[in-house]
Amino acid sequence: MRHNMKKKNKNKSLVSQTIHMFVIQSALLGIVIVTYICVSYYTVLENMQTSSRNLLQLYGKELENKLENADMLLERLIYKNNDYDMLQSEKESERYYASIEIKKIIQEQITYDQYVDAVVIGDSTYGSCLDYENSDMAYQEREDLRQYALERAKEGSAKAEWMIVRIGLQNYVSKMYVWQGRSAGIFISVDHFMDNVTKKNLQKIFILLKDEQQKVWGGCGKQEFTCEIGKELQATPQSLGVYKNDYTLADGKLQLSAYVSKSQVVGQIRWNMILVLFVILILAGFSVFFINFLRREMLAPMGHMQRSMEQMQTGNREYRITKEFESNEFIVLKDAFNRLMDEIMKLKIQSYEKQIDLQETELKCIKLQIRPHFFLNAMTTISSLSQQGKNKEIESYISALSKNIRYMFRAGLHTVSLQEEVTHVENYFEMQELKYPGCVFYYIDINPEVREWKIPQMIIHTIIENEYKYAVNINQMLTILIKASKADVNGEEMLYVEVEDDGAGYPKEVLQFFENQENTISKTGERVGLKSVKRMMELMYEREGLFTISNIEPHGCKNTFRIPAHAVQEMKEQKQIKMD
C-alpha cells in the first residue's frame, strides 16, 4: 500500500507536471512558428506566382504587338502592292523604280518599329535582293540575311510562319513569305525582340524564349540557372528549385516560360522570419528565466519536502528538515513538519509501548490456553487407565508424560527446530499408544534439509492432541501423515507442513468457527487449541493465513502450516524446569 501511494504521488508530482506543461508550451510555440512559416511561405509563393503570371501576360502582350506590327508591315509590302509585283518585271528600269518605292514604305514603317533589325526581299529570277537594315548591323550580318533570303526564294513557295532561325552568328525571330520565286521576310534579333519597357520590372523572375521544339533561344530577368542556347532545357522545374508559368505566341510557334525561384520566396519572408525568431528568442529567454525561478523558489523546496515525506514513510522517524528556505510559506511548512515529526515520535513511542504490553499479555494468555489443554487430556487418559486397573500402563504413561512436560514448560512462546518438535511429537505418539493400543498408525516424512527450520513450539503437538481427542476411535485404526518440505509462496521461501488423517474430518461448525475473524473462544471450550495456534501464528509472524484447516476427499482432514524463515515477535526462552 505504501509503495502504491508513493507511485501515485510521483505520477502527480508538481515537478513532472511543470515539466510537462513547459514541454507542451514549447510544442505549441513550435507549432505556431511552423504554421506561421508555412502560411507565410505559401502566401508569398502565391503572390509571387500571381505577380509572375501578370508580368508574363503583360510582357507577352507587348511581344505580341511587335509580331502583329511586323505582320502588318509584311502584308503591306506583299498584298495589293504593284511595286512588289514589278520586282519581277522584265524591264530593269521598272524593277529599279519599284525597289525605291518599296524601300520608302519600309523606311516609313520602321521609323515607328525600331525593334525590327532588317526587312529583306529576294528574287530568284534575277538574283536580286532588296533589303533595309538597322544602322547598327554589321556588314557580314547583312550579307548573311541576303543570302538566306535568296536561298528561301529558290524554294518557289513555302508556308509563312513565325520561327526562330540562326543566320550566321545571330539568332532572329523571323517570318518570311515565299511565293513564285520571291521571298519577303522580316528579321528581329532575339535580344531586340525581348528588350522592352516591361523588362525593367522583371527583377524577381526569369523568362526564357523557346520555339515549337522547346529549344531555348533567349532569356531576360533574374537568371536563377544556366541554360544552353539552341538546345532543350533538360532539367525539370522541380529539380531546378523553381516554379514555372508559360505563355504562347504566334499561334504556339513561340513560347515564353517564366520561372520563379524558391529562394526568392524565402527571401521575401526572410525579414518576417527574423522578426518572429527575435520575438521567439525573447519568449524562450523569459521561459528559461521563469523556469529557473520556479525551480529555485518552488520546485526545489517542494522536492526537498517530498523527499522528507518519503523518509518519514520509510520509517526514518529521526529525520528532520534542516534546509534553510527563503520564502515564508516554506519556512512555515518546515517548522510545522518538524513539530509534527516530534509529536508523531512521542505518540509512536507510547503506541509501541502499549502494543508490546498487549502482545506479550496475549501471548502469555495463549500459552496458558495451550498448556491446560494438554494437561486436561493427560488427566483424562490417566483417569481412564486407572478405571481399567492398568497400573503398569499408568506408570509408563506418566514416564512419557514427564518428557512432554519438560518440553512444554519452557517459559515463553518461542521457536524450536522442526526436528525437536517432531521428536517430542513421536514421544507423544508413544505415550498415547498406551491409552489407544493399535488404534493409530502414523508416518512422518520430513525433507532432511528442513530439519533445522525454526517453527513455533507446540504447533504440531497441539494438532496431534486434537487428533487423539476428536478423531481416534478404539474400534477403527486412524492413519496420520506428517509431511514437511520447503515451498515457494509468492516468491518467498517457506516451510510447508501438512498433517493429514483419514478420519471423519472437521464438522462444519468447527470450520466456520475457525474461519471467524474474531479472536474469541467457543462457549463449550472445544477446539480451543486450533484457534490458539492460529492466533499465535498471526502474532509471532504478523501476518494472516499461515495456518489453515480443511477436509479432504473421500474423508479425513488436513492441517496446513506455511512458516516463514524468521518470526517477527518471539519471547525469550527461559531455563528448563527440572522435573525428577
Buried (B, 14 or more C-beta within 10 A) or exposed (E): EEEEEBEEEEEEBEBEEBBEEBEEEEEEBEEEBEEBBEEBBEEBBEEBBEBBBEBBBBBBEBBBEBBEBBBEBBBBBBEEBEBBEBBBBEEEEBBEBBBEEBBEBBEEBBEEBEBBBBBBBBBBEEEBBBBBBBEEBEEEBBEBBBBBBBEBBEEEEEEBEBBBBEBBEBBBBBBBBBBEBBBBBBBBBBEBBBEBEBBEEBEBBBBBBBBBEEBBBBBBBBEBBEBEEEEEBEEEBEEBEBBBBEBBBBEEBBBBBBBBBBEBBBEBBEEEBEEBEEEBEEEEEEBEEEBEEBBEBBBBBBBBBBEBBBBBEEEEBEBEBEEEBEEEEBEEBBEEBBEEBEEEEEEEEEEEEEEEEEBBEBBBEBBEBBBEBBEEBBEEBBEEBEEEEBEEBBEBBBEBBEBBBBBBEBBBBBBBBBBBBBBBBBBBBBBBBBBBEEBBEBEBEBBEEBEEBBBBBBBBBBBBBBBBBBBBEEEEEBEBBBBBBEEEEEEEEBBBBBBBBBBBBBEEEBBEBBEEEEEEEEEEEBBBBBBBBBBBBBBBBEEEEBBEBEBEEEEBBBBBBBBBEEBEBBBEBEEEEEEE
